[in-house]
Amino acid sequence: MNSERDLHQLLDLVAEEGARLLGAERASIFLLSEDGRELTSKVALGSTEMIRLDSKQGIAGTVVSTCEEICVDDAYGDTRFYQGVDERSGYRTKNMLAVPLTDLDGRAIGAFEILNKREGIFDEEDKQITRALAASAAIAIQTAKFIAELQRHRVRLEDENRNLLRELGGKLPGKTILGSHPKIEELRRMIERVADAEVTVLITGESGTGKDLIARSLHFASPRAARPFVALNCAALPETLVETELFGVEKGVATGVDRRAGKFESAHGGTLFLDEIGDLSLAAQAKILRVLQERMVERIGGRTPIPVDVRVIAATNKDLAEAIQKNLFREDLFYRLNVIHLRTTPLRQMSADIPALAAMLLQRIAEEMRRPVLGLSRAALGALAGYRWPGNIRQLENELRRAMVVARGAMIEPEDFSEALQGSPDTAAAEQAAGRGLQEEIEDLERRRIQEAMARHGQNQQKTARALGLSRQGLINKLKRYGIKATAAEEEQGGQSG
């Protein structure tokens, strides 16, 4: 029983069979409303008019109230019979048989009426047939209600899941885009603006700049948040496996091959993130373009197109315009993907943000490792600020993870970093230039950034912490450290929330 239409068709069939088997002119099925106050004719064979009665009115109301069948040989001679329906329709009821429709607990949920037997009156055999048909109708009604309730429950769970994901979005890895640099702030604003849009997004930038985090942020901030997020690194795929991974394969294509869904199918209803799409061959690009145009995939060895509903987010560290000129990337696919274009910023262009970014990363790493948060010495801060970071934020995070493991005290020193970082000429120069005022300069920068963010977000600590990539408690600690006063409303809110 998949829909209300299916139920109506089945009840129609029950009414038709009842009238045919009993040799009667008409048949009706009345259902009791949820509040128990009204009876409505779901099916009225021989009439197009919707009939509504009080739950205790007429023969149908009496059957539902008493949960007992009624057989009437002379309708107009029975005081329980309601003549109003005949008066409205111009039909005259002579005799009738009505039996209750009951649920699994034996409670009446409606009535099945058969009117005007053409020859004679209703007998015991007629009653048995009507009871059997009524039982079938009741089962169908209960099944339809059960399925409808399951569907409502599923929708409710999906809504709750989506709301929960939105509420926890700032704590999800995909939403934690760290930093307070103006370009990062602008990126966050763009994500908020385009997350709900059902359009493709192209993310470009150097490796290690967080393109995957942006893709996850878009997904978890979108209406698709409760559905799958499926990522595929196109650069890591051998050419021979590209189609299998993307579109799936049918069983029996080759010896020992089982049926398997591809990434497009797996992401149905959600988001498919195609990382490093610029590394795909022109042949694979053509097939992806076809799926984006037709919204259908066909498994290898399959003959039946499978509809897919996915939002595609693509990313690359390549210059696609140059790749198009060199005939390495399809121009039509580029325009299909490039509806919204987000660019990441390399870490070397945000050197002033590195100290605050490192502090945020250290806090997150410490939480993941369940270790105390370590500080950074002046020399270590100088080393981080002076390095060029060819691997961008990914490299910075890896260096800090290493330092958290090998550091012997409460502070991270330059020797806790890898040899690549220690041996950099830029790092050495930065360490030499890092005088006694470096820590104070860094603290002033962080203080200003926090004050600016608090002002932008109306002194709201929760929003400010999210914008800075901090936990609320982490922000409160920094407010106390730098002597930044929260407004009275915020202080009261903070006190109540504990």
N, C-alpha and C positions, 0 to 999 in steps of 0.2 A: 504494500500500500504506500505508494510514493508521493501522493498528492491528494488534495481535496477533490480534484477532478476525478481521480481514480476511485475514490470512495463514492462519489456521486454516481458514477457509472455502475458500480457494483450494486448500490442500493436500487438504482433504476432497474437493474436486471432482476433483483429479488422481487420487486413489486410486479414486474411483468410476469414472472414465473408464477407468483401467487395468484394473480388474476387469471392466468391461463389454466393452471392446474385445477383451480376451484370453479372455473367457468363463471367468473364474476366480471362486472363492468369496470370497476375501478379499484385502485389500491393506493394507500398512503402510508408513509413512514414519518412519524413525528419524533423529534428529539427534544429532550429536556435541556434547557439552558443551564449554563454553569452555576448561576445563582439559584436555580430550581424554581423560578417564578413563571417561566414561559415555555410553551410547546411550539415548535416551528416545524412545518412540513418540509423535510429535506427532499422528499419525492412525493408527488401527487399524480399518479398515473391517470390520465384523462382530464387533467386540469393544468393550466399554465400559471395559475395564481398561487402566490406564496400565502400559506395559511398560518396565522398566529393565534394562539389561544392562551388563556390563563392556564397555569399548570394543573388546575383542578376542574377545568371546564370541559363539558361534553363527555362522550364515551372515552376518548383518548385520555382526558385528564383523570377520569375515574380509574382507568386501567393503570395509569402511572401511580396514582395515589395509593391504590390498594395492592398493586403488583399482582393482579389477578386478571385472567382473560374474561371477556364478556361476549356473549352471543345474543344478538337482538333480532327477533323475527319481524317485529313491527317497530321501525325506528321512531315514527311520530307518536306512537303509543307509549314510548319509554321516556320518563321524565328526565333521565340522565342525558338524553340526546340533545345536542345544541343545534337548533334549526338555523342559526345565523349564517352558517357556511353555505347551506343550500340556498338561502335567500340571496346571498351575494352572487353565487355562481349560476343560479337558475336551474340547478340540478336537484332531483328529488331522490333522497335516500330511502330505500324500502327496507332492506335488511342488511346486517353487517356482522362481521366477526373481528374482534380486536384482541390481540395478545400483547403482553408486555415484552419489551427488550430489556434484558438485565445484564449487569456487569458480572465480573467474576465473584463478587461478594453477594450476588443475588439482589442487588438494588436496582430498581427500575431506572433506565436512562432514556426511555422512549416507548412508543407504541406502534404496532403494525396493524393497520386496519385494511380489511377487504370488504368492498361494498357491492350490494345488489347481485346476489347469485341469480343467474338467469333461469335456472330450473330448480324449483324446490327451495329448501332452506339448508343452511349450513349444518353438516352432520359431524360425527366424531372423526371420521377420516379427514374431513376438511380441517378440523382443529389440529390433528397431528401434523399434517402438511404445513400448516401455518406456523405451528410451534417450531418446526425444523427450520423453516425459512427465517423466522425471527431470530433463532439462535445463530444462524450464519450471518445475518445482518449485524447482530450485536457484537460478534467476534470481529467483524470488519471495522465497526465503529471504534471498538476498544483498541484495535491494532493501529488505526489511523491516529487516534489520540496519543497513543504511546509513542509513535514515530514523531508526531508533531512536538511532543514534549522533549524527546531526545534532541530534535533539531534546535528547539529553543534553548535547551541546556547547552548544546554545543556552541551556539552563537554567543550565549552568555559567557561561557568559559573563554572563548576566543577574545571577547571584548575585555574580560577581566585580565587575561594574559597580556593583551596589547597594552592596557592601561598600566599594568604592573611593569612591563618592559619600558614604557615611557617614563614611569615614576623612577625606576632604577637606572634609567638611561645613563646618568652621569657616573654610575658605578660599573657600567659594562665596559669591557675592553674596547669595544668598537666606538664608544662614545667619548673615551678619555683622550681627547686631543689636547695635549699639554702646551702651555706657553701663554704669554700675555702680550706678545709682539702684535702691533697693529695688523699685520698680514694674517696672523693666526685668528685674531678677533674677527676680521672680515670673512675669513674662511668659515668660522662658526656661524656667522650671520647668514652666509650663503647656504650652508647646510640646512639651517632652520627654514629658509625660504623655499628651498626646492625639495625638501624631504617628502612632502605630501604629493608632489607632482608625479604623475604616471608617465615620465619621460626618461629616455636613456641619458646617462651621464658619462662623460669622458674625463678621467682624472689623469693629468700629466705631471711629470716631475722626476727628479733624480731618484735613484734607488735609495731606499732607507728613509724617505721623507714622510712616510706614513700614509701612503695611498690606500693600503688595505684598511687602515683605521677609519679613513674618511668614508670608504664604501660601507663599512659596518655601521658607522654613525648614520649615514643616509637610510640604511635599512631599518635600524632600530628606532629611528625617529619617524618612520613612515607608517601608514595604515597596514603595511605588510609585516610589521614587527613580529607578530605571532606566528608567522609562516616561515618556511626554511630560508636560511641564508647559505648559499652554496658558492664556494670559491674554487676557481680552477686557475692554476699557474700555467699559462700557455707555453711559456718558455721551457718548462720542465718536461713537456710532452714530446716523445718521438713522433715524427710525422705519421707513422703507421698506426698510432693509437689515438690520434686527434678525433677522428670521427666516432670511434667507439666511446671515448670519454664524453664527448659532447652529446651524441644522439642515441647511444645505447646499442644493443645487439640482441638479435633474436636467437633462441636456442636452436642448435643444430647447424648454424652457419659453418662451423668447423668442428672437428672431433673434440669432444670434451668441453665445448663452449656452452655455457648456460645463459639463459635469458637475463639481461641486465639493463636497467634503465640508465639513460645518460644524464648528464648534469642538467640539461634543460628540463627533463621530466622531473628530476629530483627537486628542482627549485620551483615546481609548479605552485602558483599562488604567492610565491615569495620573490627573492632577489637572486640573480645569478651574477657573480663578480668574475669577470674575465680579466685576470691580471696579466700584464705583459702581452697584450693582444697584438702589439706590433711585431711579435716574433712568429706569428702564424704565417703559413704559406698562403699564397694567393688563392689556391684551391680551397683551403679551409675557410678563408675569409668569405669566399663566394657562398659557401654553404651556410655560414652564420648569417650573412645578409638575407638569404632566402628565408631562414627561420624568422628573422626580425620582420620581414615583410608579410609572411603568410601566417605567422603564429602557429605553425605546425611543424612537427619533427617526424622523421621516419627512421626507425631503427635499421641498422645494417641487417640485411636479410629479411626485413619486414616489408609488407605491402600496404599496410593500413596507416595513413597519416594520423598522428596523435596530437590533438590540440594542446597547447601549452600557454599558460598565463604567467609570464615572468617579467620582472623589471630587470633590464640588463644595465649593469655598471661596468665600464671597461677602464683599464688603466694601462699606461705605458711610460717607459722612461726614454722612448725614442721620439725624435722629431718627425711626426707623421706627415707634415707638409713636405719635408725633404724626402721621406720615404715614397710619397705619392709621385714626386718628380722623378724618382729613380725607378718607378714602376715596381716598388716593393710593397705598396699598400694600396688597396682599392679606394678610389676617391668616393664612390657611392657609399661604401661602408663607413668611411670617415664622416660623411655628412649625416648618415643615419645614427651614428653614435654621438656626434658632437652637438646634440641639442642643448645640453648644459655642459659647460667646460669649466672644470675646477683645476687650478694650478697649485702645486705645493711649492714651498720656499725652501731652498737649501739652508742647512744650519749655519754655514759660514756667513750668510747674509743677515743672520740674527745673533751675532756674537754677543751683543749687549744683553740678550735674553738668556744666554747659556747658564749663568749662575742660578737664576730663579728656576730655569728648566731642570737643571741638575738636582736642585733641592726637591722639586716635585717628583722627579723620577726616583730619587733615593727613598722618599717616603713610600712610594708605591712598591718599590722593590722590597723594602723592609717589611711591608705588610704581607707581600707574597711569600717571602722567606720566613716570616714570623720571627724577625730579629729586630733588635733595637735600631733606630735610625742613626746612622753615622753622620758626623759633620765632615766638612771639607776644609782642610788647612788653607792658609793664604796661598802657599806655593801650589797646592793642588788646584785651587780656583784659577790661579794664573795659568797653569798648564792647560786647563780646559778652555779658558777664554782665548788662548793664543793658538790653539790647534785649528787646522783647516777643515777637518771632519769630512773627508771624501765619502765616508759611509753614512753621513748625516745622523739623524736621531737614532737610528738603529745601532750605529756604531757607538754613539754616546751611551746608550742604554747598556750595551754589552760591556763597555769599559767600567761603568758603575757597578754592574753585577759582579764583574771580576774583582773590583776593589772591595765590595762588601764581603766577599769571601776571603780574600787574602789579607785585608787590613788587620793589624794586631791590636790597635787601640780604638779609642772612641772617635778618632779623626782619620780621614783618608789622606794619605800623603802621595806625592808624585810617584814614588817608587811602587805604589800599589797598582799603578796603571801598566798597560802592556808596553813592550819595548818600542813598538811603533809610535806610541804617544810620547814616551820619554825621549826618544831620539830625534824628534822633530825639531828643526831649527826654529820654527815659529814658536814652539813650546818653550824652548830654551830662552828665546828672547823675551817671551812673555813673563817667564819666571824671574828674569833679571829685572824687568821693568816693574814687577809687582812689589811695590814698597809697602811701608807700614800702613798707608792709607787705602790699600786695595779692598780690604774687608769692609771698611767704612763706606767706600764708594759703592760696593756691591749692595750693602744693606740700604744705602740711600736709594739706589735704583729699585730695589724690591719694595721699599716703603712707598715710593712714589707710584709704582705700578698698582699696589694694593689700594692706595688712596684714590687713584684714578678709577679703578674698577668699582670701588664702593660707590663713588659718585655717579658713575654710569648706570649702576643698578639700584639707585635710590636707597643706598645704605642697606640693601637686603643681603644678609650674610649668605643665605643659601644660594642665591643667584650669583653672587660674587665668587663664592667658592667654586661653583660649577664653571664659571667663565675662566677662572685661573687654574682649573684642573686640580683643585685641592678638595679634601674632605672638609666639612663644616668645622669640625674640631681643629683640623690643621690650620684653617683660616683664623679661628679664634685664638689659637696659640700665637700666631704671627701678629695679630692685633695687639695682644698683651705685650709681646716682645718689643714691638715698635711704639707702644704707647698710643695707638690709634684708638680714639674713643668711638664706640658705637652709639647710635642714637638711643634715646630712652625707650622708644618702641622696640628697637632691636634687642636691647638689654632685657626688657621685660619678656620678649619672645624667647630669648635664649634661656631665661630662668624657668619659664613654663615648660619648655621642651624637655628639660632634664627630668 
